[in-house]
């Protein structure tokens, strides 16, 4: 972390210039005596600044150029400068300020009929709305930009519009439409030899392939995008592409590579003030560190992610955007009224008299409207007071809900960390699947595995309740299983369950309250060399489907839970010799107890057993998909009633 801070400070030093240095930079342009050429040259310099990440220098030059353009009544140059300022604030993550400058630029461009400039500004506004998730508005502005550019046959601009429209469709997961627009953009950029445009499209196409899990193609496009952006020193583009490549490697479980690319992205993002990218990087690094067992680092990244998220996603931004649009419409209407007034001045005397009659009529109507407005105002004032009280209470509820949801979501990450990862399960149980569907964010069901020499011990467990209470019980039961095997060295399933029950009862007896919670479980111990299976169960059975048979054989569990009970019995240990292509199924009661179907009845164990028998010759990976689809089709629009955990193993 210290090393990262030193690198960040180094970049800040490179990108920072003193006030005296800024003045010196601008004085060079003052030698250009022609105002139009001077304003044009400064605008080119501002564009170079934001393309290379020198945002403060760019803002300084833009403010100087804005004063110069207004002083010389150069509206074209003024609108272009306003656009550059909007881009800089967009890259810095200040979307409210960005929109404010874009709409000011748009009003001027529409007034002077600058079609090309109007198309450019509409495109920039569309990008902001896309970032904020306002897709209908984003598409509206991008489509307007595309039509204007087509009317000018401006191919470079048409390519950019196709690319931007593709982004909106991609954000809505309409990947076919997105890819169609991206490829149209690439075709034009290739024709024009526009490498920068190709870099943008390659990056976006990489995102599409990553989302549809074609990781090889995604990596190729991301690396091509990085090569182009590094060639042009496009720091915002580089930081974005680095972040995307890190996300790709995270999905492939290549944690070291993912961490490296996210850190590269953060260095650039910090230097150029790209808060949205920093938020994304810290969010993904939280997942990387959780999955690699670095919980302290994960917590630090999660805190930074929440801080950046709160600074970007707040109601003030939405209100400021609304005010900006209203100001834009007001300015536009005001300009129209000024034009009407100029036309009125050109009317004849008779026409002016007619106008006066109309005006007096309007005045009379206004007086009547004013009287009626007093009455409406009093009613509005009362309604406003009531609305304020309701909004304050709603805000308090929303804040509390957000705090609770954030806490539960983090608890899910902690609970996920105690479950054996898929890579570890596949290492010992190569031909297997796990269907795990919590009813709520966290669950009372869990699956467990421990390897002891040639023995692999695994289980599907169902703790009392679901949601947060069930999750808390699951942590206690999971810890008791670990102690029974690791601390007491037990490998026989019956002995493990006896010891686990003893530990859980001891833990709950420490409480002053009467705690009667526990778990049902199906627990196996499999010798990977001899294929001898030992099994024991508390209320939950084990199903066995022999390779040479079509009937599902059920091993009955002891009818007692792991926890307090009226009459304790020693758990039985069943021993079986397994053979190649035999199949085992361990499960909790959530699948069979789900209500659904035409008559909203339980699925039941009988139907579940028939489903297992029908899938005898189907691979385990496909079986998982079938189990999931059957469950969702049966449930339909009904609520999931309990946590679901189904484990299938083929020998």
C-alpha positions in Angstrom: 0.0 0.0 0.0 2.9 2.4 0.8 4.5 1.6 -2.5 1.2 2.4 -4.3 1.0 5.8 -2.4 4.5 6.8 -3.5 3.7 5.9 -7.1 0.5 8.0 -6.9 2.4 11.0 -5.5 4.9 10.7 -8.3 2.2 10.9 -10.9 0.5 13.9 -9.2 3.8 15.7 -9.4 4.1 15.0 -13.1 0.6 16.2 -13.8 0.7 19.3 -11.6 1.9 22.7 -12.7 2.2 25.9 -10.6 0.2 29.0 -11.3 3.2 30.8 -12.7 3.9 27.9 -15.1 0.2 28.0 -16.2 0.5 31.8 -16.9 3.6 31.2 -18.9 1.9 28.5 -21.0 -1.0 30.8 -21.8 1.2 33.8 -22.6 2.6 31.9 -25.5 -0.8 32.0 -27.2 -1.1 35.8 -26.7 1.5 36.3 -29.4 -1.2 35.2 -31.9 -2.9 38.5 -32.7 -5.8 37.1 -34.7 -8.5 36.3 -32.1 -10.1 33.5 -34.1 -6.8 31.7 -34.7 -5.8 32.3 -31.0 -9.0 30.8 -29.7 -8.7 27.8 -32.1 -5.1 27.1 -31.0 -6.0 27.2 -27.3 -8.9 24.8 -27.9 -6.5 22.4 -29.6 -4.2 22.7 -26.6 -7.1 22.0 -24.2 -8.0 18.8 -26.2 -4.4 17.6 -25.9 -4.6 18.2 -22.1 -7.7 16.1 -21.5 -6.5 13.4 -23.9 -3.3 13.0 -21.9 -4.8 13.4 -18.4 -3.6 17.0 -17.6 -7.0 18.1 -16.4 -6.1 21.0 -14.1 -3.9 22.5 -16.8 -6.8 22.0 -19.3 -9.3 23.7 -17.0 -7.0 26.7 -16.6 -6.5 27.2 -20.4 -10.3 26.6 -20.9 -11.3 29.4 -18.5 -8.8 31.8 -20.2 -10.1 30.9 -23.6 -13.8 31.2 -22.5 -13.1 34.8 -21.5 -11.3 35.5 -24.7 -14.1 34.0 -26.9 -16.9 36.0 -25.1 -14.9 39.2 -25.3 -14.5 38.8 -29.0 -18.1 37.5 -29.6 -16.7 34.2 -31.0 -19.6 31.9 -30.3 -18.3 28.9 -32.2 -15.1 29.0 -30.1 -17.0 29.6 -26.9 -19.2 26.5 -27.5 -16.2 24.3 -28.3 -14.4 25.5 -25.1 -17.5 24.7 -23.0 -17.5 21.2 -24.5 -13.9 20.7 -23.5 -14.7 21.7 -19.9 -17.6 19.3 -19.9 -15.3 16.4 -21.1 -12.8 17.2 -18.3 -15.4 17.1 -15.6 -16.8 13.9 -17.1 -13.4 12.2 -16.9 -13.1 13.5 -13.3 -16.4 11.9 -12.4 -18.2 15.2 -11.7 -21.2 14.4 -13.9 -23.4 17.3 -12.7 -20.8 20.0 -13.7 -20.1 18.1 -16.9 -23.8 18.2 -18.0 -24.0 21.9 -17.1 -21.3 22.8 -19.5 -22.6 20.5 -22.3 -26.0 22.0 -22.2 -24.6 25.6 -22.3 -22.5 24.5 -25.4 -25.6 22.9 -27.0 -27.7 26.1 -26.6 -25.0 28.2 -28.4 -24.5 25.6 -31.2 -28.2 25.4 -31.9 -28.4 29.2 -32.0 -25.6 29.5 -34.6 -26.8 26.4 -36.5 -23.5 24.5 -35.9 -24.7 21.1 -37.0 -21.4 19.3 -36.5 -20.9 20.8 -33.1 -24.5 20.0 -32.1 -23.9 16.4 -33.0 -20.7 16.3 -31.0 -22.3 17.8 -27.9 -25.4 15.5 -28.1 -23.0 12.5 -28.2 -21.2 13.7 -25.0 -24.6 14.2 -23.2 -25.6 10.7 -24.2 -22.4 9.3 -22.7 -23.2 11.0 -19.3 -26.7 9.6 -19.3 -25.4 6.2 -20.2 -22.9 6.3 -17.3 -25.8 7.3 -14.9 -28.0 4.4 -16.2 -30.6 6.6 -17.9 -30.6 4.6 -21.1 -33.8 6.1 -22.8 -32.2 9.6 -22.6 -28.8 8.2 -23.6 -30.3 6.6 -26.7 -32.3 9.7 -27.6 -29.2 12.0 -27.6 -27.0 9.4 -29.4 -29.6 8.8 -32.1 -29.9 12.5 -32.7 -26.1 12.8 -33.0 -26.0 9.9 -35.5 -28.7 11.4 -37.7 -27.0 14.8 -37.8 -23.6 13.2 -38.6 -25.2 11.2 -41.4 -26.7 14.4 -42.9 -23.1 15.7 -43.1 -21.6 12.4 -44.3 -19.2 12.8 -41.4 -17.8 9.2 -41.3 -15.5 9.6 -38.2 -18.5 11.0 -36.2 -20.8 8.3 -37.6 -18.3 5.7 -36.3 -18.3 7.3 -32.8 -22.1 7.4 -32.7 -22.3 3.6 -33.6 -19.8 2.9 -30.8 -21.7 5.0 -28.2 -25.1 3.4 -29.2 -23.4 0.0 -28.8 -22.3 0.9 -25.2 -26.0 1.7 -24.3 -27.2 -1.6 -25.7 -24.3 -3.5 -23.9 -25.2 -1.9 -20.5 -28.8 -3.3 -21.0 -27.3 -6.7 -21.8 -28.6 -6.6 -25.4 -25.3 -8.0 -26.7 -26.3 -8.8 -30.2 -27.4 -5.2 -30.9 -24.3 -3.9 -29.1 -21.9 -6.1 -31.2 -23.6 -5.0 -34.4 -23.0 -1.3 -33.7 -19.4 -1.9 -32.5 -18.6 -3.8 -35.7 -20.1 -1.0 -37.8 -17.8 1.4 -36.0 -14.7 -0.8 -36.6 -15.5 -1.0 -40.3 -15.6 2.8 -40.7 -12.5 3.3 -38.5 -10.6 0.7 -40.5 -11.6 2.5 -43.7 -10.4 5.9 -42.3 -7.3 4.5 -40.6 -8.5 5.9 -37.3 -6.5 3.9 -34.7 -8.0 5.8 -31.7 -11.5 4.9 -32.8 -10.4 1.3 -33.3 -9.0 1.2 -29.8 -12.4 2.3 -28.3 -14.3 -0.3 -30.3 -11.8 -3.1 -29.5 -12.2 -2.4 -25.8 -16.0 -2.5 -26.0 -16.0 -5.6 -28.1 -13.8 -7.2 -25.5 -16.4 -6.4 -22.9 -19.1 -8.1 -24.9 -17.1 -11.3 -25.3 -16.2 -11.2 -21.5 -19.9 -11.0 -20.7 -20.8 -14.0 -22.9 -17.8 -15.8 -21.3 -15.7 -16.1 -24.5 -12.6 -15.2 -22.6 -10.0 -15.9 -25.3 -11.5 -13.4 -27.7 -12.1 -10.9 -24.9 -8.4 -11.0 -23.9 -7.3 -10.5 -27.6 -9.5 -7.4 -28.0 -8.5 -5.9 -24.6 -4.8 -6.3 -25.4 -5.3 -4.7 -28.8 -7.1 -1.8 -27.2 -4.3 -1.4 -24.6 -1.6 -1.3 -27.3 -3.4 1.4 -29.2 -4.1 3.5 -26.2 -0.6 3.3 -24.8 0.7 4.3 -28.3 -1.3 7.6 -28.0 -0.8 7.9 -24.2 -4.5 8.0 -23.7 -4.4 7.8 -19.9 -8.2 7.5 -19.3 -8.4 4.9 -22.0 -5.4 3.0 -20.6 -6.9 3.0 -17.1 -10.2 1.8 -18.4 -8.7 -1.0 -20.4 -6.4 -2.1 -17.5 -9.5 -2.3 -15.3 -11.3 -4.4 -17.9 -8.4 -6.8 -18.3 -8.2 -7.2 -14.6 -11.9 -8.1 -14.5 -11.4 -10.7 -17.3 -8.6 -12.4 -15.3 -10.7 -12.3 -12.2 -13.5 -14.3 -14.0 -10.9 -16.8 -15.0 -9.7 -17.2 -11.4 -6.3 -15.8 -12.3 -6.1 -13.7 -9.2 -2.5 -12.6 -9.3 -2.9 -11.2 -12.9 -6.2 -9.6 -12.0 -4.7 -7.9 -8.9 -1.7 -6.6 -11.0 -3.9 -5.0 -13.7 -6.3 -3.5 -11.2 -3.4 -1.8 -9.4 -2.1 -0.4 -12.7 -5.5 1.0 -13.4 -5.7 2.6 -9.9 -2.4 4.3 -10.3 -3.6 6.1 -13.5 -7.1 6.6 -12.1 -5.8 8.3 -9.0 -3.5 10.5 -11.0 -6.2 11.7 -13.4 -8.9 11.8 -10.7 -11.2 9.2 -12.3 -13.4 8.3 -9.3 -15.7 6.0 -11.2 -12.8 3.8 -12.3 -11.4 3.8 -8.7 -14.7 2.7 -7.4 -14.8 -0.2 -9.9 -11.2 -1.3 -9.1 -11.7 -1.3 -5.4 -14.9 -3.3 -5.8 -13.2 -6.0 -7.9 -10.1 -6.1 -5.6 -12.5 -6.8 -2.7 -13.6 -9.9 -4.5 -10.1 -10.9 -5.5 -8.8 -10.6 -1.9 -11.8 -12.4 -0.4 -11.3 -15.4 -2.8 -7.6 -15.6 -2.1 -8.2 -15.5 1.7 -6.8 -12.0 2.3 -9.7 -10.7 4.4 -7.9 -7.7 5.9 -7.0 -6.4 2.4 -10.5 -7.2 1.2 -12.0 -5.1 4.0 -9.8 -2.1 3.2 -10.7 -2.2 -0.5 -14.4 -2.6 0.4 -14.3 0.5 2.6 -12.7 2.5 -0.3 -15.3 1.2 -2.7 -18.1 2.4 -0.5 -16.5 5.8 -0.1 -16.2 6.3 -3.9 -19.7 4.9 -4.5 -21.2 7.3 -2.0 -19.4 10.3 -3.6 -20.7 9.4 -7.1 -24.2 8.0 -6.4 -26.2 10.6 -4.5 -29.5 12.5 -4.8 -27.7 15.8 -5.2 -26.3 14.7 -8.6 -29.7 13.8 -9.8 -31.2 17.1 -8.7 -28.3 19.1 -10.2 -28.8 17.3 -13.5 -32.5 18.1 -13.5 -31.8 21.8 -12.7 -29.2 21.8 -15.6 -31.8 20.5 -18.1 -34.4 23.1 -16.8 -31.9 25.9 -17.2 -31.1 24.7 -20.7 -34.7 24.7 -21.7 -35.3 28.1 -20.0 -32.3 29.6 -21.9 -33.6 28.1 -25.2 -37.1 29.5 -24.6 -35.6 32.9 -23.6 -33.7 33.1 -26.8 -36.9 32.3 -28.7 -38.8 35.0 -26.9 -36.0 37.5 -27.8 -36.4 36.6 -31.5 -40.2 37.1 -31.2 -39.7 40.5 -29.6 -37.3 41.6 -32.4 -40.0 40.6 -35.0 -42.5 42.6 -33.1 -40.4 45.7 -33.2 -40.5 45.4 -37.0 -44.3 45.3 -37.2 -46.3 48.2 -38.4 -48.1 50.7 -36.1 -51.4 48.9 -36.6 -49.9 45.6 -35.8 -48.4 47.0 -32.7 -51.8 48.2 -31.6 -53.2 44.7 -32.1 -50.3 43.4 -30.0 -51.1 45.9 -27.2 -54.7 44.7 -27.2 -53.5 41.1 -26.9 -51.1 42.2 -24.1 -53.9 43.9 -22.1 -55.9 40.7 -22.5 -53.0 38.7 -21.2 -52.7 41.1 -18.2 -56.3 40.7 -17.3 -56.0 37.0 -17.6 -52.8 37.2 -15.4 -54.7 39.1 -12.7 -57.4 36.4 -12.6 -54.7 33.7 -12.6 -52.9 35.5 -9.7 -56.1 35.5 -7.6 -56.6 31.8 -8.2 -53.0 31.1 -7.6 -53.2 32.5 -4.0 -55.8 29.9 -3.2 -53.7 27.2 -4.9 -50.5 28.4 -3.1 -52.1 27.9 0.3 -53.1 24.4 -0.5 -49.7 23.7 -2.0 -47.9 25.0 1.1 -49.8 22.5 3.3 -49.1 19.7 0.9 -45.4 20.6 0.8 -45.1 20.5 4.6 -46.7 17.0 4.6 -44.4 15.9 1.8 -41.3 17.2 3.6 -42.2 15.2 6.7 -42.8 12.0 4.6 -39.5 12.5 2.7 -37.5 12.9 5.9 -39.0 9.7 7.4 -38.5 7.9 4.1 -34.8 9.0 4.0 -34.2 7.7 7.5 -35.7 4.4 6.5 -33.7 4.3 3.3 -30.4 5.0 5.2 -31.2 2.3 7.7 -32.1 -0.2 5.0 -28.9 0.6 3.1 -26.8 0.1 6.2 -28.6 -3.2 7.0 -28.3 -4.4 3.4 -24.6 -3.5 3.2 -23.9 -5.4 6.4 -25.8 -8.5 5.2 -24.0 -8.4 1.8 -20.7 -8.3 3.6 -21.8 -11.2 5.8 -22.5 -13.1 2.6 -18.9 -12.6 1.5 -17.7 -13.9 4.9 -20.1 -16.9 4.7 -19.0 -17.6 1.1 -15.4 -17.6 2.3 -16.0 -20.7 4.6 -17.5 -22.7 1.8 -15.0 -24.9 -0.1 -14.3 -23.3 -3.5 -15.3 -25.1 -6.7 -11.6 -25.6 -7.7 -10.9 -27.5 -4.4 -14.1 -29.6 -4.7 -13.2 -30.6 -8.3 -9.6 -31.5 -7.3 -10.9 -34.4 -5.1 -14.4 -35.0 -6.6 -13.6 -34.5 -10.3 -17.0 -35.6 -11.7 -19.4 -33.7 -9.4 -21.7 -30.7 -9.1 -23.1 -28.5 -6.4 -26.4 -26.6 -6.7 -26.5 -24.0 -4.0 -29.5 -21.5 -3.9 -29.9 -19.5 -0.7 -33.4 -18.2 -0.1 -32.1 -14.9 1.1 -28.7 -13.1 0.8 -27.2 -15.4 3.4 -28.3 -19.0 4.1 -28.7 -21.7 6.8 -27.8 -24.4 4.3 -24.1 -25.0 3.6 -21.8 -27.7 2.0 -18.5 -28.8 3.6 -15.5 -30.8 2.6 -12.2 -31.9 4.3 -9.4 -34.1 2.9 -7.5 -36.6 5.2 -4.9 -38.6 3.2 -6.8 -40.8 0.8 -10.0 -40.0 2.5 -12.2 -37.1 1.4 -15.1 -36.2 3.8 -18.0 -34.1 2.5 -21.5 -33.2 3.5 -24.7 -31.2 2.7 -26.1 -29.6 5.8 -29.3 -27.7 6.7 -29.3 -25.5 9.9 -32.3 -24.3 11.7 -34.0 -21.4 9.8 -32.7 -19.4 6.9 -31.5 -15.8 6.2 -29.4 -14.2 8.9 -30.4 -16.5 11.9 -29.7 -19.6 9.7 -26.4 -18.2 8.6 -25.3 -17.6 12.2 -26.2 -21.2 13.2 -24.4 -22.5 10.1 -21.1 -20.8 11.2 -21.3 -22.6 14.6 -22.1 -26.0 12.9 -19.4 -25.5 10.3 -16.8 -24.8 13.0 -18.0 -27.9 15.0 -17.5 -30.1 12.0 -14.0 -28.7 11.5 -13.1 -29.3 15.1 -14.4 -32.9 15.0 -12.1 -33.8 12.1 -9.1 -31.5 12.6 -8.9 -31.3 16.4 -10.2 -34.7 17.4 -8.9 -36.6 14.3 -12.2 -38.4 13.5 -12.9 -39.9 10.1 -15.8 -42.2 10.7 -19.0 -40.3 9.8 -21.0 -41.6 12.8 -18.3 -40.6 15.2 -17.9 -37.2 13.5 -21.7 -36.5 14.0 -21.6 -37.7 17.6 -18.7 -35.3 18.4 -20.2 -32.5 16.4 -23.5 -32.8 18.3 -21.5 -32.7 21.6 -19.6 -29.5 20.6 -22.8 -27.7 19.4 -24.7 -28.5 22.6 -21.7 -27.3 24.7 -21.6 -24.0 22.7 -25.3 -23.3 23.1 -25.3 -24.2 26.8 -23.1 -21.2 27.4 -26.0 -18.9 26.6 -28.4 -17.7 29.3 -31.3 -18.2 26.8 -32.7 -21.6 25.9 -31.3 -22.3 22.5 -32.7 -25.4 20.7 -31.2 -24.8 17.2 -29.1 -27.4 15.3 -28.8 -29.0 11.9 -29.8 -31.9 9.7 -26.9 -33.4 7.7 -25.9 -36.1 5.2 -22.1 -36.9 5.7 -19.9 -39.1 3.6 -16.3 -40.4 3.9 -14.9 -41.8 0.6 -11.6 -43.6 0.1 -10.4 -42.4 -3.3 -8.2 -45.5 -3.8 -10.4 -48.4 -2.6 -13.7 -46.6 -3.4 -15.1 -47.7 0.0 -17.8 -45.3 1.2 -18.8 -44.7 4.8 -22.0 -42.6 5.5 -24.0 -41.3 8.3 -27.0 -39.0 8.4 -29.1 -36.9 10.8 -32.7 -36.7 9.3 -31.2 -36.3 5.8 -30.7 -39.5 3.6 -28.2 -40.5 1.0 -29.3 -41.6 -2.5 -27.2 -44.2 -4.5 -27.7 -44.9 -8.2 -25.7 -48.0 -9.3 -24.2 -48.0 -12.8 -25.8 -51.3 -13.6 -29.2 -50.5 -12.2 -32.0 -47.9 -12.9 -33.5 -47.7 -9.4 -32.4 -45.1 -6.9 -31.4 -46.8 -3.6 -31.9 -44.8 -0.4 -29.9 -45.0 2.8 -32.0 -44.0 5.8 -30.7 -41.5 8.3 -31.1 -41.5 12.1 -34.3 -39.7 13.0 -32.6 -37.1 15.2 -31.0 -33.7 14.6 -27.5 -32.5 15.5 -28.5 -30.5 18.5 -30.7 -30.8 21.6 -33.2 -33.7 21.4 -35.5 -35.6 23.7 -33.6 -38.9 23.4 -30.0 -39.1 22.1 -28.8 -42.1 20.1 -25.4 -42.9 18.7 -25.3 -42.2 15.0 -25.0 -45.2 12.7 -22.2 -45.5 10.2 -23.1 -47.4 6.9 -20.4 -48.9 4.8 -20.7 -49.5 1.0 -18.3 -50.6 -1.7 -18.7 -48.3 -4.7 -17.8 -49.0 -8.4 -16.9 -46.9 -11.4 -19.9 -44.8 -12.7 -21.9 -45.2 -9.5 -23.6 -41.9 -8.5 -24.2 -40.4 -5.1 -26.7 -37.6 -4.1 -26.7 -35.6 -0.9 -29.2 -32.8 -0.4 -31.2 -30.7 2.1 -35.0 -30.5 2.1 -35.3 -27.2 0.3 -35.7 -28.7 -3.2 -38.3 -31.2 -2.4 -40.3 -28.8 -0.2 -40.6 -26.0 -2.8 -44.2 -25.1 -3.7 -45.1 -24.7 -7.4 -46.5 -26.4 -10.4 -50.0 -26.1 -11.7 -51.6 -26.6 -8.3 -49.0 -24.9 -6.1 -48.0 -28.1 -4.3 -44.7 -29.3 -2.9 -42.2 -30.9 -5.4 -41.7 -33.9 -3.0 -38.9 -36.4 -2.7 -40.6 -38.9 -5.0 -40.5 -36.6 -8.0 -36.9 -35.6 -7.2 -35.9 -39.3 -7.1 -37.6 -39.9 -10.5 -35.6 -36.9 -11.9 -32.4 -38.5 -10.6 -33.2 -41.8 -12.3 -33.9 -40.2 -15.6 -30.6 -38.4 -15.6 -28.5 -41.6 -15.1 -26.6 -41.3 -18.4 -26.2 -37.4 -18.3 -23.0 -35.7 -17.2 -22.8 -34.1 -13.8 -22.3 -30.6 -15.1 -25.5 -31.0 -17.3 -27.4 -32.5 -14.3 -26.7 -29.3 -12.3 -28.3 -27.2 -15.1 -31.3 -29.6 -15.3 -31.8 -29.5 -11.5 -31.7 -25.7 -11.6 -34.1 -25.4 -14.5 -36.6 -27.9 -13.1 -36.5 -26.0 -9.8 -37.1 -22.6 -11.4 -39.8 -23.9 -13.7 -41.6 -25.6 -10.8 -41.3 -22.5 -8.6 -42.5 -20.1 -11.3 -43.7 -16.8 -9.9 -44.0 -18.2 -6.3 -41.5 -17.3 -3.6 -38.6 -19.7 -2.8 -39.6 -21.2 0.6 -36.2 -22.5 1.8 -32.5 -22.7 1.1 -31.5 -25.3 -1.5 -28.4 -27.4 -1.5 -27.9 -30.5 -3.8 -24.6 -32.3 -4.3 -24.1 -35.0 -7.0 -20.9 -37.2 -7.4 -20.2 -39.7 -10.0 -17.4 -42.2 -9.2 
